[in-house]
Amino acid sequence: MRVKRQKLILTSLGWRTDTRWRRKRAIKDFQRGWLLGKKLVVDGIVGPKTTEAMELSYSRLQNGEPTCSEHFSFSEFACKCGGRYWSCKRIATNRRLIRGLEKYRSVAGRTIIVSAYRCYWHNRAVGGAKYSQHKYAKAADLVYSLGLGEVKELEAFSGIGYSVSRGLVRHVDVRDNATVSNPTVWTYA
């Protein structure tokens, strides 16, 4: 696939591709989050499998269908700074998180992501934790739908934050220092 076509597709999906370095990073992030077929190797190379995957995602975008998995699009994982900060990737994804969100959606129905990836500066601006899983594309804040017990039963997330007053989950993540069978759990006021 020619570089011009790569840029067109990746830019349409929401990534920055204005430098060679950003395009290479966008390709890796695309490969890391793509779940519409066989797992792609995350190497930043646009070979036959990545080309096919990029073309499929672009076609789905044009048809108004989700672009990275059965029910989610890459744009849903975009940093809310909108690329305001030069170092922002704009979009970063994580395969385990997206798989978990697909499981979540199978129980909750339509699932709305309020916040997913956050660049360093946006995370700081919103008062996010110093080691927030959002900075590593491993977390998503969701519109309240399911209770803590329901989310734990999914065994899809190793971090779960929920609202005590509502009794519903607000944050899910796939942190490395906990397991899905014994997730780190905390509450929000």
ABEGO torsion letter per residue (X at the ends): XBAAAAAAAAAAAGBBAABAAAAAAAAAAAAAABAABBBBBBAGBBBAAAAAAAAAAAAAAAAGBBAABAABBAAAABBAAGGABAABAGBBBBAAAAAAAAAAAAAAEBBBBABBBBBAAAAAAAGBBAABAAAAGABBBBBBABBAAAAAAAGABABBBBBAAAGBBABBBBBAABBAABBBBBBBX
